Amino acid sequence: MNKWVLLRSLRVCLRVAIWPLALVFVGGFPIRQGVVLGLLLALLAFAMTDKPVARFMPYRIWISPNWYQILTDFNLIGSLEEWRSIRDSVGSSTDHYSVLRDGVQFTVVQQGGREGPLPAFHGEIHIAWQEVGDFDAGMNEGHPPLIFWNQQRVFGTEFGFSAEMAPIQFDRSGLIQKAMEAGYQPAGFFMGMHCTYTGNPRGPKYRPGVLGGLDFGIEVPDGWWKKIKDSCPPVVRLDDSRAGSVRLTLATLPLSEFTVYRDSGDRWTNEYIGKTGPQFRKRRDELREQLGWKGSGPTSIEHRYFYVEHRSI
């Protein structure tokens, strides 16, 4: 038996037993009457006890791109010396934000949807849609998520972010330039929510399956990408962006990574400890492996191109 389940069971037994013992040995009731009345009082006490429900714990996420690996794999630089030069050019100053130096930090102040206790585990499709609902403002227009972007110090409701990767730039002929010159287009970093839909095994008339994740990648000129794509590793996804640019998704972080911050008020129930919690952890570990991530801890995860850490606040 799970040790937490055993400890909880012992605690419940003690809370029940204390009532008959108090009536018999302190109140002087006959044993039979004391036991019966004590059990009734214990039942009444349990019924009147308010169970704490804390549906959500705010948490912060740090995204640290492995810039040297990204830039060399996609032919944006040719040597370690080039990367050191770029790193030195952005410096260590905190006066201005640089995604090449600072990565991305944001705080999830509130996930989407109404507050309430965690339901029993209903299956993969149910939980997958619940994960998407927590992050998708469109599914919860009345109760959207709330995000604080730490670098810009602004609030938002959409899990989307983009930043220029200056001083890495392209001219119109596709040559990479490091000097900041007028008319040159900088490379860009982006983060955005993405959902992949699959058929329901019960048939097309039922709700489809969904896998929600946060895409991380770079934005580059379309013409340049067409010239060098054959010499680059395969990307997770390629999408058109603004005119003349494409977005290359390099990794997708599954939303199941953040179920640890949901429904904290139910974590000491037998249902959560014995069934729901293990199901969530199994799902998280399977999706980590499926999408190319390795867990370096319960709240940290690593990919070839990114390191992500998250922590409650």
URZI-V161081 format. One record per residue. N is the residue number from 1. D_FIRST is the distance of its C-alpha to the first C-alpha in whole Angstrom. Layout:
n->N d_first->D_FIRST
n->N d_first->D_FIRST
This chain:
n->1 d_first->0
n->2 d_first->4
n->3 d_first->6
n->4 d_first->8
n->5 d_first->7
n->6 d_first->7
n->7 d_first->10
n->8 d_first->12
n->9 d_first->11
n->10 d_first->13
n->11 d_first->15
n->12 d_first->16
n->13 d_first->16
n->14 d_first->19
n->15 d_first->21
n->16 d_first->21
n->17 d_first->22
n->18 d_first->25
n->19 d_first->27
n->20 d_first->28
n->21 d_first->28
n->22 d_first->30
n->23 d_first->33
n->24 d_first->33
n->25 d_first->33
n->26 d_first->35
n->27 d_first->37
n->28 d_first->38
n->29 d_first->37
n->30 d_first->36
n->31 d_first->33
n->32 d_first->33
n->33 d_first->34
n->34 d_first->32
n->35 d_first->29
n->36 d_first->30
n->37 d_first->32
n->38 d_first->29
n->39 d_first->26
n->40 d_first->29
n->41 d_first->29
n->42 d_first->25
n->43 d_first->25
n->44 d_first->28
n->45 d_first->27
n->46 d_first->24
n->47 d_first->27
n->48 d_first->29
n->49 d_first->27
n->50 d_first->27
n->51 d_first->24
n->52 d_first->25
n->53 d_first->26
n->54 d_first->27
n->55 d_first->27
n->56 d_first->28
n->57 d_first->28
n->58 d_first->32
n->59 d_first->32
n->60 d_first->34
n->61 d_first->34
n->62 d_first->37
n->63 d_first->38
n->64 d_first->40
n->65 d_first->42
n->66 d_first->42
n->67 d_first->46
n->68 d_first->48
n->69 d_first->46
n->70 d_first->46
n->71 d_first->50
n->72 d_first->51
n->73 d_first->49
n->74 d_first->51
n->75 d_first->54
n->76 d_first->55
n->77 d_first->55
n->78 d_first->56
n->79 d_first->55
n->80 d_first->53
n->81 d_first->57
n->82 d_first->57
n->83 d_first->53
n->84 d_first->54
n->85 d_first->57
n->86 d_first->56
n->87 d_first->53
n->88 d_first->56
n->89 d_first->58
n->90 d_first->55
n->91 d_first->55
n->92 d_first->52
n->93 d_first->54
n->94 d_first->52
n->95 d_first->55
n->96 d_first->54
n->97 d_first->51
n->98 d_first->51
n->99 d_first->48
n->100 d_first->49
n->101 d_first->48
n->102 d_first->46
n->103 d_first->43
n->104 d_first->42
n->105 d_first->40
n->106 d_first->39
n->107 d_first->37
n->108 d_first->35
n->109 d_first->36
n->110 d_first->35
n->111 d_first->33
n->112 d_first->35
n->113 d_first->34
n->114 d_first->34
n->115 d_first->31
n->116 d_first->28
n->117 d_first->25
n->118 d_first->23
n->119 d_first->23
n->120 d_first->20
n->121 d_first->20
n->122 d_first->23
n->123 d_first->23
n->124 d_first->25
n->125 d_first->28
n->126 d_first->27
n->127 d_first->26
n->128 d_first->28
n->129 d_first->31
n->130 d_first->29
n->131 d_first->29
n->132 d_first->33
n->133 d_first->34
n->134 d_first->32
n->135 d_first->35
n->136 d_first->38
n->137 d_first->40
n->138 d_first->42
n->139 d_first->39
n->140 d_first->39
n->141 d_first->43
n->142 d_first->42
n->143 d_first->39
n->144 d_first->40
n->145 d_first->38
n->146 d_first->39
n->147 d_first->40
n->148 d_first->41
n->149 d_first->43
n->150 d_first->43
n->151 d_first->46
n->152 d_first->49
n->153 d_first->47
n->154 d_first->47
n->155 d_first->45
n->156 d_first->44
n->157 d_first->42
n->158 d_first->42
n->159 d_first->40
n->160 d_first->43
n->161 d_first->45
n->162 d_first->48
n->163 d_first->50
n->164 d_first->53
n->165 d_first->53
n->166 d_first->56
n->167 d_first->58
n->168 d_first->57
n->169 d_first->59
n->170 d_first->61
n->171 d_first->65
n->172 d_first->66
n->173 d_first->67
n->174 d_first->63
n->175 d_first->64
n->176 d_first->61
n->177 d_first->62
n->178 d_first->61
n->179 d_first->64
n->180 d_first->64
n->181 d_first->67
n->182 d_first->68
n->183 d_first->67
n->184 d_first->64
n->185 d_first->61
n->186 d_first->58
n->187 d_first->54
n->188 d_first->52
n->189 d_first->48
n->190 d_first->46
n->191 d_first->42
n->192 d_first->42
n->193 d_first->39
n->194 d_first->39
n->195 d_first->38
n->196 d_first->37
n->197 d_first->37
n->198 d_first->36
n->199 d_first->37
n->200 d_first->34
n->201 d_first->33
n->202 d_first->34
n->203 d_first->38
n->204 d_first->40
n->205 d_first->40
n->206 d_first->37
n->207 d_first->36
n->208 d_first->36
n->209 d_first->33
n->210 d_first->34
n->211 d_first->33
n->212 d_first->33
n->213 d_first->34
n->214 d_first->37
n->215 d_first->39
n->216 d_first->41
n->217 d_first->44
n->218 d_first->48
n->219 d_first->51
n->220 d_first->54
n->221 d_first->58
n->222 d_first->58
n->223 d_first->61
n->224 d_first->59
n->225 d_first->56
n->226 d_first->58
n->227 d_first->60
n->228 d_first->57
n->229 d_first->54
n->230 d_first->54
n->231 d_first->54
n->232 d_first->51
n->233 d_first->47
n->234 d_first->46
n->235 d_first->45
n->236 d_first->42
n->237 d_first->44
n->238 d_first->48
n->239 d_first->49
n->240 d_first->53
n->241 d_first->53
n->242 d_first->56
n->243 d_first->60
n->244 d_first->60
n->245 d_first->56
n->246 d_first->53
n->247 d_first->49
n->248 d_first->47
n->249 d_first->44
n->250 d_first->42
n->251 d_first->38
n->252 d_first->36
n->253 d_first->33
n->254 d_first->31
n->255 d_first->30
n->256 d_first->26
n->257 d_first->26
n->258 d_first->27
n->259 d_first->24
n->260 d_first->22
n->261 d_first->25
n->262 d_first->25
n->263 d_first->23
n->264 d_first->22
n->265 d_first->22
n->266 d_first->19
n->267 d_first->17
n->268 d_first->15
n->269 d_first->14
n->270 d_first->11
n->271 d_first->13
n->272 d_first->14
n->273 d_first->11
n->274 d_first->9
n->275 d_first->12
n->276 d_first->15
n->277 d_first->15
n->278 d_first->14
n->279 d_first->17
n->280 d_first->19
n->281 d_first->18
n->282 d_first->18
n->283 d_first->22
n->284 d_first->23
n->285 d_first->23
n->286 d_first->24
n->287 d_first->27
n->288 d_first->28
n->289 d_first->28
n->290 d_first->30
n->291 d_first->33
n->292 d_first->33
n->293 d_first->31
n->294 d_first->29
n->295 d_first->26
n->296 d_first->27
n->297 d_first->25
n->298 d_first->23
n->299 d_first->26
n->300 d_first->29
n->301 d_first->30
n->302 d_first->33
n->303 d_first->35
n->304 d_first->38
n->305 d_first->40
n->306 d_first->38
n->307 d_first->36
n->308 d_first->34
n->309 d_first->32
n->310 d_first->31
n->311 d_first->29
n->312 d_first->29
n->313 d_first->32
